[in-house]
C-alpha cells in the first residue's frame, strides 16, 4: 500500500516547515552569535586575586560604578577570568580588563538570562571592593 499524502496535508506540512525554519533560525543564530570575550588564561595577573572577592556567578557582591563610556576591550588590553558559573545556568562570568598601558582596570560582566554585558570601572586596585555591599542584609 502506497503512502500518498493529500495535497492539502502536503501544503500544510510545507508551511509548518517554513515557519519552523524562519522562527527557529534567527533564534539559533543569535545564540551562537553571543560569545564570551576572549580570555587570557596563561600566567594569571596578580590583580585577579584582588578583584575576585567583588564578584560571583550571581553578579556583583559590592556596589561598583558602571563605566561611562565603556572601554573598547576587544581592541586593546588583556582580559582575565575572575569566576566560574558553577551550577548556575543563567549566571554571570566576570573578567578583569587591564588596559594596554596597565593604568586602567575594569570588570566586564557577561551572562544572565538575556546574555547581557556590562562594564564596571575604572577601578582602583588599592580599594577594589568598596565597603558598601550591594546585597545588604535586611533588618
Z-matrix of the N, CA and C atoms (Angstrom, degrees):
N
C 1 1.433
C 2 1.522 1 109.07
N 3 1.309 2 116.36 1 130.25
C 4 1.445 3 121.85 2 -178.12
C 5 1.526 4 111.00 3 -81.87
N 6 1.316 5 115.13 4 146.43
C 7 1.459 6 120.80 5 177.13
C 8 1.525 7 107.88 6 -95.63
N 9 1.307 8 116.60 7 91.79
C 10 1.456 9 121.92 8 -178.93
C 11 1.521 10 108.10 9 -104.54
N 12 1.334 11 115.48 10 123.59
C 13 1.457 12 120.71 11 -179.81
C 14 1.517 13 109.28 12 -90.63
N 15 1.262 14 115.02 13 142.58
C 16 1.461 15 121.40 14 175.72
C 17 1.526 16 108.28 15 -64.86
N 18 1.353 17 119.04 16 141.13
C 19 1.475 18 120.95 17 -178.80
C 20 1.528 19 113.29 18 -55.92
N 21 1.311 20 117.69 19 -35.82
C 22 1.463 21 119.86 20 179.39
C 23 1.525 22 110.44 21 -67.16
N 24 1.329 23 116.72 22 -38.96
C 25 1.458 24 121.18 23 177.99
C 26 1.523 25 110.18 24 -63.92
N 27 1.334 26 117.40 25 -43.04
C 28 1.466 27 121.11 26 179.04
C 29 1.520 28 110.93 27 -62.09
N 30 1.342 29 117.61 28 -41.15
C 31 1.465 30 121.19 29 179.13
C 32 1.526 31 110.50 30 -65.26
N 33 1.329 32 115.57 31 -41.86
C 34 1.459 33 120.16 32 179.15
C 35 1.531 34 110.93 33 -64.19
N 36 1.320 35 116.49 34 -43.38
C 37 1.462 36 121.10 35 179.11
C 38 1.526 37 110.19 36 -63.35
N 39 1.310 38 117.85 37 -41.22
C 40 1.462 39 121.58 38 177.80
C 41 1.532 40 110.55 39 -63.35
N 42 1.320 41 116.69 40 -42.38
C 43 1.451 42 121.08 41 178.84
C 44 1.531 43 111.37 42 -62.84
N 45 1.319 44 117.35 43 -42.40
C 46 1.468 45 121.39 44 178.05
C 47 1.525 46 110.31 45 -63.16
N 48 1.323 47 117.53 46 -42.08
C 49 1.468 48 120.89 47 178.41
C 50 1.524 49 111.23 48 -62.62
N 51 1.328 50 116.76 49 -41.75
C 52 1.468 51 120.53 50 179.31
C 53 1.526 52 110.36 51 -65.25
N 54 1.334 53 116.80 52 -43.45
C 55 1.463 54 120.27 53 178.16
C 56 1.526 55 111.67 54 -62.03
N 57 1.321 56 116.12 55 -41.35
C 58 1.464 57 119.69 56 179.73
C 59 1.523 58 110.72 57 -63.79
N 60 1.314 59 117.39 58 -42.89
C 61 1.464 60 120.63 59 -179.57
C 62 1.522 61 111.71 60 -67.85
N 63 1.323 62 117.63 61 -41.72
C 64 1.463 63 119.24 62 -178.13
C 65 1.521 64 111.96 63 -74.15
N 66 1.322 65 118.00 64 -25.70
C 67 1.465 66 120.70 65 179.53
C 68 1.516 67 111.60 66 -86.33
N 69 1.316 68 117.89 67 -47.72
C 70 1.459 69 121.59 68 -175.27
C 71 1.520 70 113.22 69 -80.73
N 72 1.322 71 118.25 70 -25.55
C 73 1.462 72 121.62 71 -179.90
C 74 1.516 73 112.74 72 -57.51
N 75 1.360 74 118.45 73 -55.48
C 76 1.463 75 118.99 74 179.40
C 77 1.526 76 113.47 75 -62.41
N 78 1.324 77 116.94 76 -33.90
C 79 1.469 78 119.68 77 178.43
C 80 1.517 79 109.99 78 -63.96
N 81 1.322 80 117.30 79 -45.88
C 82 1.464 81 121.31 80 179.64
C 83 1.521 82 110.59 81 -65.26
N 84 1.337 83 117.08 82 -38.72
C 85 1.456 84 119.74 83 -179.99
C 86 1.520 85 111.20 84 -68.03
N 87 1.340 86 118.07 85 -39.54
C 88 1.461 87 119.32 86 -179.59
C 89 1.523 88 110.96 87 -67.65
N 90 1.325 89 117.36 88 -34.84
C 91 1.464 90 119.94 89 178.34
C 92 1.517 91 110.78 90 -67.27
N 93 1.330 92 116.93 91 -38.30
C 94 1.462 93 118.72 92 179.82
C 95 1.517 94 111.41 93 -75.57
N 96 1.332 95 117.35 94 -23.07
C 97 1.457 96 120.55 95 179.82
C 98 1.526 97 111.92 96 -76.55
N 99 1.333 98 118.04 97 -21.51
C 100 1.454 99 121.08 98 179.11
C 101 1.516 100 108.72 99 -80.71
N 102 1.308 101 115.39 100 101.82
C 103 1.452 102 120.16 101 -178.50
C 104 1.516 103 108.99 102 -116.24
N 105 1.306 104 114.80 103 150.43
C 106 1.458 105 119.37 104 174.94
C 107 1.520 106 108.97 105 -71.40
N 108 1.310 107 116.92 106 152.84
C 109 1.449 108 119.17 107 175.61
C 110 1.523 109 110.56 108 -64.19
N 111 1.325 110 117.30 109 155.82
C 112 1.457 111 119.11 110 178.39
C 113 1.519 112 110.58 111 -62.49
N 114 1.312 113 116.40 112 144.59
C 115 1.460 114 121.03 113 -176.62
C 116 1.515 115 109.08 114 -123.65
N 117 1.294 116 115.77 115 136.10
C 118 1.453 117 121.37 116 175.41
C 119 1.520 118 106.98 117 -95.33
N 120 1.316 119 117.77 118 106.60
C 121 1.460 120 121.33 119 -174.32
C 122 1.519 121 113.44 120 -94.08
N 123 1.317 122 117.23 121 -28.94
C 124 1.464 123 118.43 122 -178.32
C 125 1.524 124 110.26 123 -73.95
N 126 1.290 125 116.39 124 146.17
C 127 1.457 126 123.16 125 179.14
C 128 1.529 127 112.16 126 48.10
N 129 1.340 128 118.26 127 73.32
C 130 1.463 129 119.49 128 -178.99
C 131 1.526 130 111.47 129 -58.82
N 132 1.297 131 114.65 130 143.01
C 133 1.464 132 121.83 131 -179.06
C 134 1.531 133 109.25 132 -72.75
N 135 1.347 134 118.73 133 143.80
C 136 1.461 135 120.50 134 -179.54
C 137 1.536 136 113.38 135 -62.10
N 138 1.336 137 118.28 136 -22.98
C 139 1.456 138 120.17 137 -180.00
C 140 1.530 139 113.11 138 -75.75
N 141 1.329 140 117.62 139 -11.01
C 142 1.464 141 120.17 140 176.90
C 143 1.524 142 109.20 141 -59.85
N 144 1.318 143 117.67 142 -45.65
C 145 1.470 144 121.48 143 179.52
C 146 1.528 145 111.64 144 -66.19
N 147 1.308 146 117.24 145 -28.00
C 148 1.464 147 121.58 146 179.30
C 149 1.529 148 110.57 147 -70.74
N 150 1.356 149 117.58 148 -39.73
C 151 1.463 150 121.42 149 -175.27
C 152 1.533 151 113.89 150 -94.16
N 153 1.320 152 119.37 151 -12.21
C 154 1.466 153 121.32 152 -179.60
C 155 1.538 154 113.59 153 -58.30
N 156 1.337 155 120.49 154 -37.60
C 157 1.469 156 119.11 155 -179.77
C 158 1.534 157 114.39 156 -66.38
N 159 1.326 158 118.30 157 -9.66
C 160 1.468 159 121.67 158 -178.60
C 161 1.529 160 112.60 159 -82.44
N 162 1.335 161 118.11 160 -15.71
C 163 1.467 162 121.24 161 -170.44
C 164 1.521 163 111.52 162 -136.88
N 165 1.340 164 114.97 163 159.69
C 166 1.460 165 121.56 164 165.03
C 167 1.525 166 107.22 165 -153.65
N 168 1.309 167 117.91 166 -174.56
C 169 1.465 168 121.66 167 -173.63
C 170 1.525 169 113.04 168 -66.72
N 171 1.323 170 118.48 169 -16.59
C 172 1.466 171 119.99 170 178.29
C 173 1.527 172 112.29 171 -91.96
N 174 1.315 173 118.07 172 -5.00
C 175 1.463 174 121.58 173 177.09
C 176 1.510 175 112.30 174 132.77
N 177 1.324 176 114.93 175 -154.82
C 178 1.464 177 120.62 176 179.10
C 179 1.516 178 110.33 177 -77.58
N 180 1.310 179 116.03 178 144.05
C 181 1.463 180 121.33 179 176.04
C 182 1.522 181 111.69 180 -98.84
N 183 1.326 182 115.96 181 -10.02
C 184 1.463 183 122.35 182 179.76
C 185 1.531 184 108.86 183 -135.39
N 186 1.311 185 115.58 184 166.95
C 187 1.456 186 121.63 185 -179.84
C 188 1.525 187 109.05 186 -86.26
N 189 1.343 188 116.47 187 108.00
C 190 1.457 189 121.14 188 179.50
C 191 1.523 190 109.77 189 -113.57
N 192 1.334 191 117.63 190 148.00
C 193 1.466 192 120.01 191 -179.97
C 194 1.537 193 111.02 192 -73.99
N 195 1.342 194 115.67 193 141.24
C 196 1.465 195 120.58 194 175.15
C 197 1.520 196 107.39 195 -76.44
N 198 1.328 197 116.73 196 134.00
C 199 1.465 198 121.69 197 -178.72
C 200 1.526 199 109.50 198 -69.18
N 201 1.325 200 115.53 199 129.07
C 202 1.460 201 119.97 200 178.49
C 203 1.512 202 108.59 201 -142.24
N 204 1.291 203 118.61 202 104.58
C 205 1.466 204 128.77 203 3.23
C 206 1.527 205 111.02 204 -82.89
N 207 1.315 206 114.89 205 156.42
C 208 1.467 207 120.17 206 178.87
C 209 1.523 208 109.53 207 -71.55
N 210 1.330 209 117.94 208 140.31
C 211 1.462 210 119.96 209 -179.86
C 212 1.525 211 110.90 210 -72.05
N 213 1.309 212 115.31 211 154.00
C 214 1.466 213 120.84 212 176.02
C 215 1.519 214 107.93 213 -87.16
N 216 1.338 215 115.45 214 80.09
C 217 1.463 216 119.05 215 -173.57
C 218 1.519 217 113.17 216 -71.90
N 219 1.340 218 118.13 217 -15.36
C 220 1.462 219 119.51 218 179.48
C 221 1.531 220 111.55 219 -69.66
N 222 1.343 221 116.65 220 -26.73
C 223 1.454 222 119.15 221 -172.69
C 224 1.521 223 114.35 222 -97.50
N 225 1.328 224 117.77 223 -26.32
C 226 1.458 225 118.16 224 -177.49
C 227 1.518 226 110.43 225 -147.46
N 228 1.299 227 115.14 226 152.98
C 229 1.451 228 120.35 227 178.59
C 230 1.514 229 112.42 228 92.17
N 231 1.325 230 115.34 229 -169.81
C 232 1.463 231 121.64 230 -176.79
C 233 1.521 232 109.58 231 -134.13
N 234 1.329 233 115.46 232 147.99
C 235 1.463 234 122.04 233 176.63
C 236 1.514 235 109.22 234 -114.38
N 237 1.331 236 115.45 235 138.56
C 238 1.458 237 122.12 236 177.08
C 239 1.521 238 107.94 237 -130.71
N 240 1.312 239 116.94 238 130.85
C 241 1.462 240 121.25 239 -178.81
C 242 1.521 241 110.30 240 -71.22
N 243 1.347 242 115.24 241 133.28
C 244 1.463 243 120.75 242 -178.79
C 245 1.521 244 113.29 243 -98.92
N 246 1.344 245 118.16 244 -30.52
C 247 1.467 246 119.31 245 -176.07
C 248 1.521 247 111.14 246 -149.22
N 249 1.321 248 114.63 247 165.97
C 250 1.466 249 123.26 248 174.95
C 251 1.521 250 108.29 249 -107.76
N 252 1.336 251 116.29 250 161.39
C 253 1.457 252 120.67 251 178.75
C 254 1.516 253 112.94 252 -80.64
N 255 1.311 254 117.75 253 -28.31
C 256 1.454 255 120.29 254 -176.25
C 257 1.519 256 110.44 255 66.07
N 258 1.307 257 117.37 256 -130.82
C 259 1.465 258 121.70 257 -178.63
C 260 1.526 259 113.31 258 -94.48
N 261 1.298 260 117.83 259 3.11
C 262 1.462 261 120.96 260 -177.18
C 263 1.525 262 108.70 261 -82.59
N 264 1.348 263 115.64 262 115.96
C 265 1.463 264 120.90 263 -175.13
C 266 1.530 265 112.67 264 -66.88
N 267 1.329 266 118.67 265 -44.67
C 268 1.456 267 120.06 266 -178.48
C 269 1.523 268 110.17 267 -114.80
N 270 1.306 269 114.99 268 47.13
C 271 1.454 270 120.48 269 178.95
C 272 1.513 271 111.60 270 -84.79
N 273 1.320 272 114.63 271 -172.52
C 274 1.457 273 121.22 272 -177.91
C 275 1.522 274 110.52 273 -115.40
N 276 1.316 275 115.24 274 138.19
C 277 1.460 276 121.38 275 167.12
C 278 1.514 277 106.77 276 -100.88
N 279 1.309 278 115.55 277 142.41
C 280 1.458 279 121.07 278 179.56
C 281 1.518 280 108.73 279 -121.88
N 282 1.326 281 114.10 280 142.96
C 283 1.456 282 121.46 281 -179.48
C 284 1.517 283 108.67 282 -129.64
N 285 1.307 284 116.00 283 141.94
C 286 1.457 285 121.18 284 174.26
C 287 1.515 286 107.25 285 -91.37
N 288 1.341 287 116.33 286 120.92
C 289 1.462 288 121.12 287 176.11
C 290 1.515 289 107.72 288 -100.90
N 291 1.318 290 115.67 289 122.66
C 292 1.463 291 121.81 290 176.64
C 293 1.516 292 106.60 291 -114.00
N 294 1.323 293 115.86 292 121.58
C 295 1.462 294 120.37 293 -176.88
C 296 1.524 295 110.74 294 -61.13
N 297 1.317 296 115.28 295 161.21
C 298 1.466 297 120.76 296 -177.41
C 299 1.524 298 111.86 297 -59.05
N 300 1.328 299 117.35 298 -33.95
C 301 1.466 300 119.79 299 179.19
C 302 1.529 301 112.11 300 -88.04
N 303 1.341 302 117.19 301 4.92
C 304 1.477 303 126.44 302 179.25
C 305 1.533 304 113.02 303 54.55
N 306 1.326 305 117.00 304 31.30
C 307 1.455 306 120.54 305 178.41
C 308 1.523 307 112.60 306 -108.28
N 309 1.323 308 117.75 307 -14.58
C 310 1.459 309 121.80 308 -178.27
C 311 1.523 310 108.77 309 -122.41
N 312 1.354 311 116.12 310 138.40
C 313 1.463 312 121.96 311 -179.12
C 314 1.525 313 108.96 312 -128.73
N 315 1.327 314 116.78 313 133.05
C 316 1.460 315 122.56 314 -179.18
C 317 1.526 316 108.95 315 -135.33
N 318 1.322 317 116.23 316 156.82
C 319 1.458 318 121.70 317 169.59
C 320 1.518 319 107.07 318 -111.74
N 321 1.332 320 115.86 319 124.43
C 322 1.459 321 122.56 320 178.15
C 323 1.525 322 107.03 321 -101.96
N 324 1.332 323 116.74 322 122.63
C 325 1.470 324 122.87 323 -179.98
C 326 1.527 325 108.32 324 -106.92
N 327 1.335 326 115.97 325 125.13
C 328 1.461 327 121.67 326 -178.70
C 329 1.523 328 108.60 327 -129.26
N 330 1.338 329 116.67 328 135.18
C 331 1.465 330 119.94 329 174.87
C 332 1.497 331 112.78 330 131.28
N 333 1.329 332 115.14 331 -151.15
C 334 1.453 333 120.98 332 -175.41
C 335 1.517 334 110.34 333 89.73
N 336 1.316 335 116.66 334 -174.76
C 337 1.457 336 121.58 335 -176.91
C 338 1.523 337 111.54 336 -63.72
N 339 1.323 338 117.73 337 -44.01
C 340 1.461 339 120.81 338 -176.27
C 341 1.518 340 112.62 339 -97.69
N 342 1.311 341 118.39 340 7.15
C 343 1.457 342 120.62 341 -179.78
C 344 1.517 343 112.62 342 67.45
N 345 1.315 344 116.66 343 43.86
C 346 1.455 345 121.24 344 -177.89
C 347 1.524 346 111.45 345 -76.33
N 348 1.314 347 114.14 346 167.25
C 349 1.460 348 120.03 347 177.06
C 350 1.518 349 108.71 348 -139.72
N 351 1.335 350 116.36 349 132.19
C 352 1.467 351 122.94 350 175.97
C 353 1.512 352 108.16 351 -133.17
N 354 1.321 353 115.34 352 150.73
C 355 1.462 354 121.27 353 177.64
C 356 1.521 355 107.67 354 -122.51
N 357 1.332 356 116.38 355 130.17
C 358 1.461 357 122.84 356 -179.02
C 359 1.522 358 109.05 357 -114.15
N 360 1.324 359 116.29 358 138.29
C 361 1.446 360 120.08 359 176.92
C 362 1.520 361 111.66 360 138.76
N 363 1.306 362 117.44 361 -168.50
C 364 1.458 363 127.85 362 -0.49
C 365 1.528 364 111.04 363 -66.36
N 366 1.311 365 114.49 364 148.47
C 367 1.463 366 121.39 365 -174.19
C 368 1.522 367 110.61 366 -111.54
N 369 1.307 368 114.59 367 157.14
C 370 1.460 369 122.25 368 179.86
C 371 1.526 370 108.54 369 -103.25
N 372 1.327 371 118.87 370 117.46
C 373 1.465 372 119.98 371 179.39
C 374 1.521 373 113.56 372 -65.04
N 375 1.343 374 117.97 373 -18.37
C 376 1.464 375 120.87 374 177.27
C 377 1.530 376 111.76 375 -80.53
N 378 1.343 377 117.46 376 -19.86
C 379 1.460 378 122.87 377 176.95
C 380 1.537 379 107.22 378 -139.96
N 381 1.337 380 117.46 379 66.69
C 382 1.460 381 120.52 380 -171.48
C 383 1.524 382 114.81 381 -68.98
N 384 1.318 383 117.18 382 -38.77
C 385 1.463 384 121.95 383 -177.92
C 386 1.520 385 108.25 384 -118.85
N 387 1.334 386 117.09 385 95.04
C 388 1.471 387 118.87 386 -179.48
C 389 1.522 388 111.66 387 -54.26
N 390 1.326 389 116.15 388 156.25
C 391 1.467 390 121.66 389 -173.31
C 392 1.526 391 113.59 390 -67.65
N 393 1.351 392 118.57 391 -21.66
C 394 1.462 393 121.03 392 -177.43
C 395 1.535 394 110.64 393 -79.45
N 396 1.341 395 118.08 394 105.23
C 397 1.455 396 119.23 395 -179.23
C 398 1.532 397 111.65 396 -75.78
N 399 1.347 398 115.56 397 149.18
C 400 1.458 399 121.23 398 178.23
C 401 1.522 400 109.75 399 -73.88
N 402 1.320 401 117.31 400 -45.15
C 403 1.451 402 122.76 401 -176.51
C 404 1.529 403 109.37 402 -96.82
N 405 1.326 404 115.54 403 73.00
C 406 1.465 405 120.15 404 -178.14
C 407 1.530 406 110.04 405 -75.37
N 408 1.307 407 116.05 406 146.13
C 409 1.459 408 121.51 407 178.83
C 410 1.527 409 109.05 408 -72.07
N 411 1.350 410 115.60 409 135.79
C 412 1.470 411 120.21 410 178.91
C 413 1.514 412 109.53 411 -82.90
N 414 1.335 413 115.48 412 139.91
C 415 1.470 414 120.13 413 179.89
C 416 1.489 415 111.37 414 -100.33
